[in-house]
Every structure is written in C-alpha cells, then in structure tokens.
Amino acid sequence: MGTALFAVALSSAPAWAGGVTAGTLIENTAVANYEEAGVPRSINSNTVTVRVDELLDVTLASLDPGPVVARPGNAVLTFELTNQGNGPEAFRLLANTAVGGNDFDVSFRAIAIDSNGNGIYDEGIDEILAAPQTTAILAPDAALTIFVLVTVPDGVGDAQTSNVDLTAEAVTGSGTPGTTFAGAGVDGGNAIVGNTGAQAVARGRLINTVAGVELIKSVTLRDPFGGTSAVPGTIATFTIEARVNGTGSVNNLVVTDAIPDGTTYVPGTLALDSAALTDAADGDAGAASDADGIAVNLGEVAAGTRHAVTFSVTVDQ
C-alpha cells in the first residue's frame, strides 16, 4: 500500500513593500492519497485559514538636491513619504524648525500636499493640511510629495544655514518593531509595527545667500600725439568692471553709463569681456549712443564672477 501526502494553497495575493496585502486570507488544505484493497482513495484535511495582519511601515526622504537657497521671506522644502506597509494607512506630519546647531531658525507656515503631482509647490492649487497635519489614507507602496512652507527671518547672515526636520508617523500607532495594536488593522485584524517603527524623520536644509555688486571704473587715454594727455581729439577708453560678491547670484544685472559732457561716443567700441557688441538695441546684450549712453544687460550673475564692459569716447575739438 502506498501513501502520498501534500498541501495545496487555495488562495494567493499580490506582494507589496510590506509583503502580502493586509486582510488577505491564506487558506490551506492537506490531501492524503492511498490505496485500500487495491482501490485508490483520497481524503482532505480540514482547511486552515490565516488572515494577514497589517504591517505599519513608512519611509520619508528629502527631494531637494541640496540646501535650498533662500533669502529673507518665504521658502519651500520638498519631501517624499512612502507607505511601506501592506495596508492602507494615513500619516501624521510634524515639522521641527528649531533644530540644534542651526545658524538661524525659520518660522513654520504650513504643510502642503502636491495636489497636481508636478513636484513643485503651487500656491492656491496644492492642498494645505489643517492641524493636526495628517495625510489622506495611502495604499501600500503609494508615495506622496509633501511641501514644508517656512519663512526665513530678516537679518540672517551670508551663507548661514538652517535645518528643518519633518516627522511622519502612522496614525494607527508607532513604537518598537513588533508592537501590536489589537483589532486596529484591516478588517478588524491586528496592526503590527514594522522595522521602521512606523515613524520616519527626514531633514531639509536651507542656506541664506547674500550677493552684492561692486563697480570699478577706470580710463585709459590716447592723445593725437601718441601720448596720454587729455586734449581735444584724445580717445578715452572706459572700463567698468562688475564684481559680484558673497554667495548665490544676482538677477537682471544691467550696467549703464552716460557719455560724458564734452565727449562723443566712438561708434562700434562697446564690448563685454572683450567681445564686441552692436550699438543698436537688438538681440545682443548691449546698446550705445551719444544721447542715451551705454547699457549692457548681464542677466543672472553668480557670486564670485567678474565682467568687464568697455567703450570709447573722443574729447570734442
């Protein structure tokens, strides 16, 4: 007489970051096959059913590639929260702006959710969470972009930094891995704290930048006799060096200068960093005329950068 025993799983479920979906029923029935008096027979065991409990896990990360460059006024820090558990869960959010070691502390304004999914805070579009700041229920593996809105105070020094910590905690509960919340899971099952403790902290960083512009103007003279005297007919070439100091950058930097009385602009002499510019107000960065003087648009200029504008005039005869 031969006998074979084996078990058959009667149901399965998709695997998520936290494993099999919470509330899934895993059913199993054993089968015995044998012969009795030469007749093949089989018999089933009772079916054992196990309901998968909810695992509470979460991760949180800053999405900013580096310190957020900020000046006094409003600033935005960006984070991503992911439900790493195997069941639907909401998460409470708390921003701490008074982190030890900060050069300055920002003021907390609000926490917002990326409602349109573009990864950029859009005022009036992205949802501002009311206190206590709590996300909607997230499905397993679902990720959410979160914005922490802050204000940088006045009087902050150049290159000073500030950290902001964002904490996310499962609404059902958190604690030491393995902590059980009886009956608090999906379909009345248990909710069990996973390896993250159902709590995560991520840090955003801001750096205050102060950039200033220094203009240094010089002149060289070439008189009609090959010397350097200022006489009628002398050509005076002016150089204006724009230096951007500090950190960060300045925007829309435009250098202008009037043509001095008693002189006449020499057409075609306007240049930026030795590259010729046209006198007409056209597609390049410069324009020049006797009536309006010279103007050169340098645009956005990073700190630590220097640019030289040159042009020539003739002393009137």
C-alpha positions as a LaTeX table, in Angstrom:
\begin{tabular}{lrrr}
\hline
Residue & $x$ (\AA) & $y$ (\AA) & $z$ (\AA) \\
\hline
Met1 & 0.00 & 0.00 & 0.00 \\
Gly2 & 1.44 & 3.41 & $-0.97$ \\
Thr3 & 0.63 & 6.74 & 0.61 \\
Ala4 & 1.40 & 10.32 & $-0.59$ \\
Leu5 & 0.74 & 13.47 & 1.42 \\
Phe6 & 0.90 & 17.03 & 0.12 \\
Ala7 & $-0.56$ & 20.51 & 0.91 \\
Val8 & $-2.33$ & 22.79 & $-1.54$ \\
Ala9 & $-2.64$ & 26.62 & $-1.09$ \\
Leu10 & $-6.09$ & 27.64 & $-2.21$ \\
Ser11 & $-5.56$ & 31.44 & $-2.40$ \\
Ser12 & $-2.82$ & 33.96 & $-3.05$ \\
Ala13 & $-2.37$ & 37.73 & $-3.01$ \\
Pro14 & $-0.01$ & 40.28 & $-4.55$ \\
Ala15 & 3.16 & 41.15 & $-2.62$ \\
Trp16 & 3.72 & 44.81 & $-1.63$ \\
Ala17 & 6.63 & 46.54 & 0.05 \\
Gly18 & 5.28 & 45.23 & 3.35 \\
Gly19 & 4.52 & 41.75 & 1.99 \\
Val20 & 1.13 & 40.20 & 1.30 \\
Thr21 & $-1.77$ & 42.67 & 1.48 \\
Ala22 & $-3.29$ & 43.12 & 4.93 \\
Gly23 & $-6.60$ & 41.29 & 5.35 \\
Thr24 & $-5.69$ & 38.60 & 2.82 \\
Leu25 & $-6.95$ & 35.14 & 3.82 \\
Ile26 & $-4.32$ & 32.45 & 3.30 \\
Glu27 & $-6.13$ & 29.08 & 3.15 \\
Asn28 & $-4.52$ & 25.66 & 3.07 \\
Thr29 & $-5.90$ & 22.13 & 2.86 \\
Ala30 & $-3.86$ & 18.91 & 3.02 \\
Val31 & $-4.69$ & 15.87 & 0.88 \\
Ala32 & $-3.85$ & 12.23 & 1.57 \\
Asn33 & $-3.83$ & 9.74 & $-1.31$ \\
Tyr34 & $-3.74$ & 6.00 & $-0.59$ \\
Glu35 & $-4.95$ & 2.59 & $-1.71$ \\
Glu36 & $-7.32$ & 0.39 & 0.20 \\
Ala37 & $-7.79$ & $-3.17$ & $-1.04$ \\
Gly38 & $-6.39$ & $-2.10$ & $-4.40$ \\
Val39 & $-8.77$ & 0.84 & $-4.67$ \\
Pro40 & $-7.21$ & 4.36 & $-4.95$ \\
Arg41 & $-8.68$ & 6.68 & $-2.37$ \\
Ser42 & $-8.03$ & 10.26 & $-1.14$ \\
Ile43 & $-9.10$ & 12.32 & 1.84 \\
Asn44 & $-8.86$ & 16.04 & 2.60 \\
Ser45 & $-7.92$ & 17.60 & 5.91 \\
Asn46 & $-9.81$ & 20.49 & 7.42 \\
Thr47 & $-8.93$ & 23.86 & 5.85 \\
Val48 & $-6.72$ & 26.16 & 7.92 \\
Thr49 & $-7.28$ & 29.90 & 7.34 \\
Val50 & $-4.83$ & 32.63 & 8.35 \\
Arg51 & $-5.69$ & 36.29 & 7.95 \\
Val52 & $-2.66$ & 38.50 & 7.21 \\
Asp53 & $-2.28$ & 41.31 & 9.76 \\
Glu54 & $-1.46$ & 44.89 & 8.84 \\
Leu55 & 2.20 & 45.87 & 8.98 \\
Leu56 & 2.89 & 49.54 & 9.79 \\
Asp57 & 5.96 & 50.93 & 8.00 \\
Val58 & 6.88 & 54.27 & 6.44 \\
Thr59 & 9.85 & 55.98 & 4.80 \\
Leu60 & 10.47 & 59.70 & 4.35 \\
Ala61 & 13.16 & 61.43 & 2.27 \\
Ser62 & 14.11 & 64.95 & 1.23 \\
Leu63 & 13.68 & 65.55 & $-2.50$ \\
Asp64 & 15.82 & 68.70 & $-2.55$ \\
Pro65 & 19.14 & 68.01 & $-4.32$ \\
Gly66 & 20.98 & 70.15 & $-1.79$ \\
Pro67 & 20.42 & 73.08 & 0.56 \\
Val68 & 17.54 & 75.25 & $-0.62$ \\
Val69 & 18.93 & 78.68 & $-1.49$ \\
Ala70 & 16.81 & 81.18 & 0.39 \\
Arg71 & 16.74 & 84.83 & 1.31 \\
Pro72 & 14.56 & 86.57 & 3.91 \\
Gly73 & 10.99 & 85.70 & 3.00 \\
Asn74 & 9.12 & 82.55 & 2.11 \\
Ala75 & 10.83 & 79.27 & 1.18 \\
Val76 & 9.74 & 75.70 & 0.39 \\
Leu77 & 11.28 & 72.35 & 1.37 \\
Thr78 & 10.20 & 69.21 & $-0.52$ \\
Phe79 & 9.90 & 65.66 & 0.83 \\
Glu80 & 8.55 & 62.27 & $-0.30$ \\
Leu81 & 6.60 & 59.97 & 2.02 \\
Thr82 & 6.04 & 56.31 & 1.08 \\
Asn83 & 3.68 & 53.86 & 2.78 \\
Gln84 & 5.95 & 50.83 & 3.12 \\
Gly85 & 3.32 & 48.82 & 4.95 \\
Asn86 & 0.97 & 46.21 & 3.48 \\
Gly87 & $-2.27$ & 48.02 & 4.26 \\
Pro88 & $-3.92$ & 51.40 & 3.76 \\
Glu89 & $-2.66$ & 53.95 & 6.26 \\
Ala90 & $-2.68$ & 57.68 & 6.96 \\
Phe91 & 0.27 & 59.53 & 8.50 \\
Arg92 & 0.58 & 62.47 & 10.87 \\
Leu93 & 3.21 & 65.06 & 9.94 \\
Leu94 & 5.18 & 67.34 & 12.24 \\
Ala95 & 7.79 & 69.92 & 11.21 \\
Asn96 & 10.50 & 70.95 & 13.66 \\
Thr97 & 12.20 & 74.23 & 12.75 \\
Ala98 & 14.26 & 74.60 & 15.95 \\
Val99 & 16.94 & 72.04 & 15.18 \\
Gly100 & 20.05 & 72.13 & 17.34 \\
Gly101 & 23.06 & 73.65 & 15.61 \\
Asn102 & 21.07 & 75.93 & 13.30 \\
Asp103 & 22.65 & 79.29 & 12.47 \\
Phe104 & 19.09 & 80.64 & 12.39 \\
Asp105 & 15.59 & 79.23 & 12.80 \\
Val106 & 12.88 & 79.69 & 10.18 \\
Ser107 & 9.22 & 80.21 & 11.03 \\
Phe108 & 6.81 & 77.39 & 10.19 \\
Arg109 & 3.96 & 78.41 & 7.89 \\
Ala110 & 2.23 & 75.24 & 6.72 \\
Ile111 & 2.48 & 71.73 & 5.30 \\
Ala112 & 1.05 & 71.18 & 1.84 \\
Ile113 & 0.40 & 68.16 & $-0.40$ \\
Asp114 & 1.39 & 68.10 & $-4.08$ \\
Ser115 & $-2.19$ & 68.03 & $-5.34$ \\
Asn116 & $-1.39$ & 68.20 & $-9.07$ \\
Gly117 & 1.63 & 65.89 & $-8.90$ \\
Asn118 & 4.09 & 68.21 & $-10.64$ \\
Gly119 & 6.65 & 68.19 & $-7.82$ \\
Ile120 & 6.56 & 71.99 & $-7.46$ \\
Tyr121 & 4.63 & 73.93 & $-4.83$ \\
Asp122 & 1.80 & 75.83 & $-6.49$ \\
Glu123 & 0.16 & 78.29 & $-4.13$ \\
Gly124 & $-3.62$ & 78.19 & $-4.33$ \\
Ile125 & $-3.54$ & 74.77 & $-6.01$ \\
Asp126 & $-1.70$ & 72.43 & $-3.66$ \\
Glu127 & $-3.71$ & 71.42 & $-0.59$ \\
Ile128 & $-2.73$ & 72.98 & 2.74 \\
Leu129 & $-3.23$ & 70.49 & 5.57 \\
Ala130 & $-5.14$ & 71.71 & 8.60 \\
Ala131 & $-3.80$ & 70.93 & 12.07 \\
Pro132 & $-3.07$ & 68.28 & 13.11 \\
Gln133 & $-1.45$ & 67.82 & 9.71 \\
Thr134 & $-2.48$ & 64.36 & 8.51 \\
Thr135 & $-2.30$ & 62.81 & 5.07 \\
Ala136 & $-5.15$ & 61.04 & 3.37 \\
Ile137 & $-5.09$ & 57.25 & 3.59 \\
Leu138 & $-2.36$ & 55.89 & 1.32 \\
Ala139 & $-2.46$ & 52.49 & $-0.33$ \\
Pro140 & 0.51 & 50.14 & 0.15 \\
Asp141 & 3.55 & 51.37 & $-1.81$ \\
Ala142 & 1.86 & 54.72 & $-2.51$ \\
Ala143 & 4.16 & 57.76 & $-2.39$ \\
Leu144 & 3.21 & 61.36 & $-1.64$ \\
Thr145 & 5.14 & 64.59 & $-2.24$ \\
Ile146 & 4.97 & 66.93 & 0.73 \\
Phe147 & 5.94 & 70.61 & 0.96 \\
Val148 & 7.00 & 72.28 & 4.19 \\
Leu149 & 6.43 & 76.03 & 3.89 \\
Val150 & 8.63 & 78.26 & 6.03 \\
Thr151 & 9.73 & 81.89 & 6.33 \\
Val152 & 13.38 & 82.97 & 6.56 \\
Pro153 & 13.74 & 85.89 & 9.02 \\
Asp154 & 15.36 & 89.24 & 8.25 \\
Gly155 & 18.91 & 89.88 & 9.38 \\
Val156 & 20.31 & 86.45 & 8.51 \\
Gly157 & 23.99 & 86.48 & 7.55 \\
Asp158 & 25.52 & 85.37 & 4.29 \\
Ala159 & 25.97 & 81.57 & 3.96 \\
Gln160 & 24.22 & 80.85 & 7.27 \\
Thr161 & 22.21 & 77.60 & 7.30 \\
Ser162 & 19.07 & 76.22 & 8.92 \\
Asn163 & 17.77 & 72.65 & 9.18 \\
Val164 & 14.11 & 71.61 & 9.32 \\
Asp165 & 13.14 & 68.09 & 10.40 \\
Leu166 & 9.90 & 66.53 & 9.15 \\
Thr167 & 8.47 & 63.55 & 11.04 \\
Ala168 & 5.84 & 61.15 & 9.66 \\
Glu169 & 4.04 & 58.72 & 11.99 \\
Ala170 & 1.38 & 56.13 & 11.21 \\
Val171 & $-1.99$ & 57.25 & 12.58 \\
Thr172 & $-2.75$ & 53.72 & 13.79 \\
Gly173 & 0.33 & 53.83 & 16.00 \\
Ser174 & 4.10 & 53.53 & 16.18 \\
Gly175 & 6.71 & 52.13 & 18.53 \\
Thr176 & 9.19 & 49.33 & 18.85 \\
Pro177 & 9.08 & 46.88 & 15.92 \\
Gly178 & 6.66 & 44.10 & 16.79 \\
Thr179 & 4.36 & 46.30 & 18.87 \\
Thr180 & 0.79 & 45.08 & 18.29 \\
Phe181 & $-2.38$ & 47.16 & 18.15 \\
Ala182 & $-5.10$ & 44.54 & 18.61 \\
Gly183 & $-8.05$ & 44.85 & 16.24 \\
Ala184 & $-6.72$ & 48.08 & 14.69 \\
Gly185 & $-5.75$ & 46.57 & 11.34 \\
Val186 & $-7.63$ & 45.85 & 8.13 \\
Asp187 & $-10.95$ & 44.02 & 8.60 \\
Gly188 & $-10.50$ & 44.00 & 12.36 \\
Gly189 & $-7.16$ & 42.22 & 12.28 \\
Asn190 & $-4.17$ & 43.32 & 14.24 \\
Ala191 & $-1.83$ & 46.13 & 13.23 \\
Ile192 & 1.83 & 45.39 & 13.90 \\
Val193 & 4.69 & 47.89 & 13.88 \\
Gly194 & 7.34 & 47.05 & 11.27 \\
Asn195 & 11.08 & 47.63 & 11.09 \\
Thr196 & 10.80 & 51.43 & 10.68 \\
Gly197 & 8.86 & 51.73 & 13.93 \\
Ala198 & 6.01 & 53.17 & 11.79 \\
Gln199 & 7.80 & 56.51 & 12.09 \\
Ala200 & 10.33 & 58.29 & 9.88 \\
Val201 & 12.28 & 61.55 & 10.03 \\
Ala202 & 13.85 & 63.43 & 7.12 \\
Arg203 & 15.84 & 66.66 & 7.17 \\
Gly204 & 15.62 & 69.60 & 4.82 \\
Arg205 & 18.28 & 72.30 & 4.74 \\
Leu206 & 18.29 & 75.97 & 3.79 \\
Ile207 & 21.19 & 78.31 & 3.14 \\
Asn208 & 20.85 & 82.07 & 3.15 \\
Thr209 & 22.65 & 83.80 & 0.32 \\
Val210 & 23.60 & 87.46 & 0.14 \\
Ala211 & 25.14 & 88.68 & $-3.09$ \\
Gly212 & 26.32 & 92.24 & $-3.75$ \\
Val213 & 27.65 & 94.10 & $-6.77$ \\
Glu214 & 30.77 & 96.26 & $-6.84$ \\
Leu215 & 31.53 & 98.51 & $-9.83$ \\
Ile216 & 35.09 & 99.65 & $-10.52$ \\
Lys217 & 35.61 & 102.14 & $-13.32$ \\
Ser218 & 38.93 & 103.08 & $-14.94$ \\
Val219 & 40.05 & 105.02 & $-18.01$ \\
Thr220 & 42.99 & 104.95 & $-20.41$ \\
Leu221 & 43.89 & 107.92 & $-22.66$ \\
Arg222 & 45.46 & 108.09 & $-26.12$ \\
Asp223 & 46.06 & 111.60 & $-27.40$ \\
Pro224 & 46.62 & 112.55 & $-31.06$ \\
Phe225 & 50.37 & 112.69 & $-30.46$ \\
Gly226 & 50.73 & 109.15 & $-29.14$ \\
Gly227 & 50.77 & 110.25 & $-25.52$ \\
Thr228 & 48.33 & 110.00 & $-22.64$ \\
Ser229 & 47.23 & 113.61 & $-22.28$ \\
Ala230 & 43.61 & 114.69 & $-22.20$ \\
Val231 & 43.39 & 117.19 & $-25.07$ \\
Pro232 & 40.85 & 117.74 & $-27.82$ \\
Gly233 & 40.95 & 114.69 & $-30.05$ \\
Thr234 & 42.09 & 112.34 & $-27.26$ \\
Ile235 & 40.38 & 108.95 & $-27.22$ \\
Ala236 & 39.34 & 107.90 & $-23.73$ \\
Thr237 & 38.55 & 104.23 & $-23.22$ \\
Phe238 & 36.50 & 103.44 & $-20.13$ \\
Thr239 & 36.44 & 100.03 & $-18.46$ \\
Ile240 & 33.67 & 99.21 & $-15.98$ \\
Glu241 & 34.30 & 96.01 & $-14.04$ \\
Ala242 & 31.23 & 94.50 & $-12.35$ \\
Arg243 & 32.16 & 92.18 & $-9.48$ \\
Val244 & 29.50 & 90.03 & $-7.77$ \\
Asn245 & 30.47 & 89.17 & $-4.21$ \\
Gly246 & 29.01 & 86.96 & $-1.48$ \\
Thr247 & 27.11 & 83.76 & $-2.27$ \\
Gly248 & 24.26 & 82.83 & $-4.58$ \\
Ser249 & 23.63 & 85.14 & $-7.52$ \\
Val250 & 22.06 & 88.41 & $-8.61$ \\
Asn251 & 19.43 & 88.68 & $-11.31$ \\
Asn252 & 18.79 & 91.23 & $-14.07$ \\
Leu253 & 22.14 & 92.96 & $-13.61$ \\
Val254 & 22.39 & 95.90 & $-16.03$ \\
Val255 & 25.42 & 98.21 & $-16.27$ \\
Thr256 & 24.75 & 101.71 & $-17.59$ \\
Asp257 & 26.90 & 104.80 & $-18.10$ \\
Ala258 & 26.31 & 108.22 & $-19.63$ \\
Ile259 & 28.55 & 109.69 & $-22.31$ \\
Pro260 & 30.46 & 112.49 & $-20.51$ \\
Asp261 & 29.80 & 116.08 & $-21.49$ \\
Gly262 & 32.46 & 117.38 & $-23.84$ \\
Thr263 & 32.98 & 113.98 & $-25.44$ \\
Thr264 & 31.44 & 111.98 & $-28.27$ \\
Tyr265 & 30.89 & 108.23 & $-28.28$ \\
Val266 & 33.11 & 106.32 & $-30.73$ \\
Pro267 & 30.73 & 104.04 & $-32.67$ \\
Gly268 & 31.40 & 100.31 & $-32.53$ \\
Thr269 & 33.59 & 100.40 & $-29.40$ \\
Leu270 & 31.11 & 98.87 & $-26.93$ \\
Ala271 & 32.30 & 95.44 & $-25.71$ \\
Leu272 & 31.62 & 92.90 & $-22.97$ \\
Asp273 & 34.58 & 90.85 & $-21.76$ \\
Ser274 & 36.45 & 91.90 & $-24.94$ \\
Ala275 & 33.63 & 90.62 & $-27.20$ \\
Ala276 & 32.20 & 93.36 & $-29.43$ \\
Leu277 & 28.56 & 94.39 & $-29.00$ \\
Thr278 & 26.42 & 96.23 & $-31.53$ \\
Asp279 & 25.38 & 99.78 & $-30.74$ \\
Ala280 & 21.76 & 99.14 & $-31.72$ \\
Ala281 & 19.23 & 97.84 & $-29.20$ \\
Asp282 & 18.94 & 94.44 & $-30.86$ \\
Gly283 & 19.49 & 90.81 & $-29.94$ \\
Asp284 & 22.78 & 91.13 & $-28.07$ \\
Ala285 & 23.36 & 92.38 & $-24.52$ \\
Gly286 & 24.36 & 95.98 & $-25.30$ \\
Ala287 & 23.26 & 99.30 & $-26.74$ \\
Ala288 & 25.13 & 102.62 & $-27.09$ \\
Ser289 & 24.54 & 106.15 & $-28.37$ \\
Asp290 & 25.57 & 109.70 & $-27.56$ \\
Ala291 & 22.09 & 110.57 & $-26.35$ \\
Asp292 & 21.37 & 107.52 & $-24.19$ \\
Gly293 & 24.86 & 106.44 & $-23.16$ \\
Ile294 & 25.71 & 102.73 & $-22.88$ \\
Ala295 & 23.74 & 99.87 & $-21.35$ \\
Val296 & 24.82 & 96.23 & $-21.05$ \\
Asn297 & 22.49 & 93.56 & $-19.67$ \\
Leu298 & 24.46 & 90.88 & $-17.81$ \\
Gly299 & 21.35 & 88.98 & $-16.68$ \\
Glu300 & 21.87 & 86.48 & $-13.86$ \\
Val301 & 25.40 & 86.56 & $-12.48$ \\
Ala302 & 26.76 & 84.16 & $-9.88$ \\
Ala303 & 28.75 & 85.36 & $-6.89$ \\
Gly304 & 32.48 & 85.23 & $-7.48$ \\
Thr305 & 32.04 & 86.33 & $-11.09$ \\
Arg306 & 33.51 & 89.40 & $-12.81$ \\
His307 & 32.53 & 91.04 & $-16.11$ \\
Ala308 & 34.18 & 93.96 & $-17.89$ \\
Val309 & 32.29 & 96.50 & $-20.04$ \\
Thr310 & 34.40 & 98.80 & $-22.26$ \\
Phe311 & 33.62 & 101.70 & $-24.59$ \\
Ser312 & 35.46 & 104.70 & $-26.00$ \\
Val313 & 34.75 & 108.41 & $-26.43$ \\
Thr314 & 36.62 & 111.23 & $-28.18$ \\
Val315 & 37.30 & 114.52 & $-26.40$ \\
Asp316 & 35.49 & 117.11 & $-28.51$ \\
Gln317 & 37.59 & 119.53 & $-30.57$ \\
\hline
\end{tabular}
